[in-house]
Amino acid sequence: MVDFADVDRRGYPMVDVATGYGQWVDTYEETVEDIMDLALLDDLTVPSWHTVNRAADLGCGTGRTGVWLRRNGVPAIDGVDLTPEMLAVARAKGVHDRLVTADVRDTGLPTGGYDLVISSLVDEHLPDLGPLYAEARRLAAPGGLYVQVSFHPQFILATGMPTHFTTADGDHVAISTHVHLLSENITSGLQAGWELVEMREGVVDDHWVAVKPGWEKHRNIPVSAAFVWRRGR
């Protein structure tokens, strides 16, 4: 494991997850680009989204992923997030059947209750990925899928950039960030009993530079990754 402190080039003050997202909530959806995560979901070929009966949306935040799932035919979604302020925004969207304030590693949701478990831009906030993969497997029904979208470690290492936001006063604040190499995701998933069935990586390209012109200097660096895991029967 790489310690983020060893690669940090920003030196922003860092806060815990609940504090950070509670402060970021008002501008979160203006800041996080769909190309970071939702575009990768669009590219996946294994999940047949319209055949999913019930999904568990871990780290559901303001409900961006839930909205995408509903738009792609998922009829029932339960969401979990650590931050009440983010859940309030998700609740207003009305796409989740149930919203729970809980840790993604210990959700309290029913064992084997979901044919799809999904998490997006969550794992960089966890010091150890094992408990996330274990909880996702507990939630998944036999044959169910776990889709996990990550902030790519290569981008963090190349730029020294943590997950961060800008306050109303213009100050930059980082949210607790951990660097997990792709091998850590794969090893954690395999150890939890998952089978890896698809993987995609998104790089900084023309689409990214169009929305963030300053990222031209990061062109061709992987910025996000999606893993699709299947639970054996």
TABELTA-V145214 format. One record per backbone hydrogen bond with DSSP energy under -0.5 kcal/mol. NH is the residue of the N-H (numbers start at 1). CO is the residue of the C=O. Records with the same first field share a line. If there is no record, write none. Layout:
BEGIN
NH = CO / CO
END
This chain:
BEGIN
2 = 179
4 = 2
6 = 3
7 = 4
8 = 4
9 = 160
10 = 160
13 = 172
15 = 174
20 = 16
21 = 17
22 = 18
23 = 19
24 = 20
25 = 21
27 = 24
28 = 24
30 = 27
31 = 27 / 28
32 = 28
33 = 31
36 = 33
37 = 33 / 34
38 = 34
39 = 34
41 = 37
42 = 38
43 = 39
44 = 40 / 41
49 = 47
51 = 48
52 = 49
55 = 76
56 = 116
57 = 55 / 78
58 = 56 / 118
59 = 80
60 = 57 / 80
63 = 60
67 = 63
68 = 64
69 = 65
70 = 66
71 = 67
72 = 68
73 = 70
74 = 69
75 = 52 / 73
78 = 55
79 = 98
80 = 57
81 = 100
84 = 82
86 = 83
87 = 83
88 = 84
89 = 85
90 = 86
91 = 87
92 = 88
93 = 89 / 90
94 = 90 / 91
95 = 90
97 = 77
98 = 77
100 = 79
102 = 81 / 100
103 = 106
106 = 103
112 = 138
113 = 110
114 = 139
115 = 54
116 = 54
117 = 145
118 = 56
119 = 147
120 = 58
121 = 149
122 = 149
125 = 122
126 = 123
133 = 129
134 = 130
135 = 131
136 = 132
137 = 133
138 = 134
139 = 135
140 = 136
141 = 114
143 = 231
144 = 141
145 = 115
146 = 229
147 = 117
148 = 146 / 227
149 = 119
150 = 225
152 = 150 / 223
155 = 152
156 = 152
157 = 153
158 = 154
159 = 155
160 = 156
162 = 160
165 = 173
167 = 171
170 = 167
173 = 165
174 = 13
175 = 163
176 = 15
178 = 124
179 = 2
180 = 178
181 = 179
184 = 181
185 = 181
186 = 182
187 = 183
188 = 184
189 = 185
190 = 186
191 = 187
192 = 188
193 = 190
194 = 189
195 = 230
197 = 228
198 = 228
200 = 226
202 = 224
204 = 221
205 = 203
209 = 205
210 = 206
211 = 207 / 208
212 = 208
215 = 212
216 = 213
217 = 214
218 = 215
219 = 216
220 = 204
221 = 218
223 = 202
224 = 202
225 = 150
226 = 200
227 = 148
228 = 198
229 = 146 / 227
230 = 195
231 = 144
232 = 193
END
